[in-house]
Amino acid sequence: MRTKLAEDMGLEFPIFAFTHCRDVAAAVSKAGGLGVLGVAGHGLKGLRAELEWIEKEVEGKPFGVDLLLPTRFVGSEQGGLDAGQLDEKIPQEHRRFVDELLAKHGVPSLPADVELTPEFSVGYEKQRDVIELVFSHPISLIASALGPPPGWMIERGRSRGVKVAALAGTVDHARRHAEAGVDIVVAQGYEAGGHTGEISTMVLVPEVVDAVGSLPVLAAGGIGNGRQLTAALALGAQGVWTGSVWLTTEEAETHPVVKEKFLRASSRDTIRSRSLTGKPARQLRSAWTEAWDDPENPDPLPMPLQPRLVREAQARIQRTAHKSPGAEQLINYFVGQIVGSLNQVKSVRSVIEELVQEYADTMERLDSWIED
Ligand SMILES: Cc1cc2nc3c(=O)[nH]c(=O)nc-3n(C[C@H](O)[C@H](O)[C@H](O)COP(=O)(O)O)c2cc1C
């Protein structure tokens, strides 16, 4: 698996792991891959602590970060709106619907002293502090999702020897990223967990590889075992970018109720839904996604109104899912179609070892089919 990209980045294996959990990120880097911490949802202070922790833990091994940098969202023409302006745009009908949904499921209220997760902020300018902060740490890679990274981020990466990557769900996205000057394109297919487009990994990866010339491409979406990894490399990718497979590892801080649901789920149990973020994101089906999917009910609002609308409701669901049957029915999380194969809790290291071993076995099997 000695791809040029792996060699350039000093990786034993070209296995990139997107995760919101610092323990997973560090464990992947220590096992020879590249842990990439998703910074969405971390406040500035929390993020600094997470990065310092990973830095110490990996002892010089490379790690990266990932940011959500959407180009299109409510208020994007003005570079983003303030909290009051955003609140004014949320219809009463939607607020009522969320309240009624939680009441119908008997979800308890939050105690008064609860601190909610940081607000979801969008817009290059609003993210500038975050980008400055991550560049003050010894990262090897910075990735942007939902849009090309701004020119100054690419410049900053270049001057510091940090690879800049961007996620693409179509070949047009990939071309735009290449024109913007990124170092790596992540071609992420329909089956992936999180924000995702409509083209499958099998179709998208070779299209993107052919479109971006010499730029290295990572394949993402539906990669959870060594046969899928081998297929991704066969499609022309120089490595794989994974997400879902880490959610059921020992190290993952996935909500215990969600982890159990993932372990039981089949590959049919996910849906692309705008109900958490306002943009289509693949997640586990639950009473939450069913309610938002029902044509009788209001449609989810666009980003960033929907995450603002559901922030408190989601906190209520997560805090009580272990004791409230209604919250247990509602709770869900982002995950891809490979959730159907996530049936056992394993350590991060053993997931990497299995990926690598199955890759070697698959290559041997394919090799044995070639006639001399
Ligand atoms: C729980 C979860 C959260 C995600 N959040 C982000 C994110 O904030 N930024 C991002 O670039 N990708 C995000 N993704 C997508 C991953 O980067 C990755 O492309 C995807 O998980 C690959 O497909 P797979 O889930 O089938 O492995 C997320 C994926 C999951 C499963």
The ligand as an SDF file (V2000), in Angstrom:
LIG
                    3D

 31 33  0  0  0  0  0  0  0  0999 V2000
  -20.4500   11.0440   12.2740 C   0  0  0  0  0  0  0  0  0  0  0  0
  -19.9380   11.6810   11.0130 C   0  0  0  0  0  0  0  0  0  0  0  0
  -19.7360   13.0540   10.9860 C   0  0  0  0  0  0  0  0  0  0  0  0
  -19.2000   13.6480    9.8470 C   0  0  0  0  0  0  0  0  0  0  0  0
  -18.9260   14.9850    9.8660 N   0  0  0  0  0  0  0  0  0  0  0  0
  -18.1690   15.5060    8.8780 C   0  0  0  0  0  0  0  0  0  0  0  0
  -17.6310   16.8280    8.9830 C   0  0  0  0  0  0  0  0  0  0  0  0
  -17.8730   17.5580    9.9390 O   0  0  0  0  0  0  0  0  0  0  0  0
  -16.8140   17.2390    7.9770 N   0  0  0  0  0  0  0  0  0  0  0  0
  -16.5060   16.4350    6.9120 C   0  0  0  0  0  0  0  0  0  0  0  0
  -15.7140   16.8280    6.0570 O   0  0  0  0  0  0  0  0  0  0  0  0
  -17.0310   15.2090    6.7810 N   0  0  0  0  0  0  0  0  0  0  0  0
  -17.8160   14.7180    7.7450 C   0  0  0  0  0  0  0  0  0  0  0  0
  -18.2790   13.4380    7.6270 N   0  0  0  0  0  0  0  0  0  0  0  0
  -17.9700   12.6450    6.4110 C   0  0  0  0  0  0  0  0  0  0  0  0
  -16.5870   11.9880    6.5520 C   0  0  0  0  0  0  0  0  0  0  0  0
  -15.5810   12.9690    6.3980 O   0  0  0  0  0  0  0  0  0  0  0  0
  -16.3570   10.9270    5.4750 C   0  0  0  0  0  0  0  0  0  0  0  0
  -16.2820   11.5020    4.2060 O   0  0  0  0  0  0  0  0  0  0  0  0
  -17.3930    9.8200    5.4400 C   0  0  0  0  0  0  0  0  0  0  0  0
  -17.6560    9.3620    6.7330 O   0  0  0  0  0  0  0  0  0  0  0  0
  -16.8970    8.6700    4.5620 C   0  0  0  0  0  0  0  0  0  0  0  0
  -17.8660    7.6960    4.3550 O   0  0  0  0  0  0  0  0  0  0  0  0
  -18.1220    6.4600    5.3950 P   0  0  0  0  0  0  0  0  0  0  0  0
  -18.9160    7.0820    6.5000 O   0  0  0  0  0  0  0  0  0  0  0  0
  -18.9020    5.5030    4.5940 O   0  0  0  0  0  0  0  0  0  0  0  0
  -16.7900    5.9790    5.8460 O   0  0  0  0  0  0  0  0  0  0  0  0
  -18.8860   12.8460    8.7210 C   0  0  0  0  0  0  0  0  0  0  0  0
  -19.1430   11.4770    8.7530 C   0  0  0  0  0  0  0  0  0  0  0  0
  -19.6790   10.8800    9.8730 C   0  0  0  0  0  0  0  0  0  0  0  0
  -19.9290    9.3970    9.8660 C   0  0  0  0  0  0  0  0  0  0  0  0
  1  2  1  0
  2  3  1  0
  2 30  2  0
  3  4  2  0
  4  5  1  0
  4 28  1  0
  5  6  2  0
  6  7  1  0
  6 13  1  0
  7  8  2  0
  7  9  1  0
  9 10  1  0
 10 11  2  0
 10 12  1  0
 12 13  2  0
 13 14  1  0
 14 15  1  0
 14 28  1  0
 15 16  1  0
 16 17  1  0
 16 18  1  0
 18 19  1  0
 18 20  1  0
 20 21  1  0
 20 22  1  0
 22 23  1  0
 23 24  1  0
 24 25  2  0
 24 26  1  0
 24 27  1  0
 28 29  2  0
 29 30  1  0
 30 31  1  0
M  END
$$$$
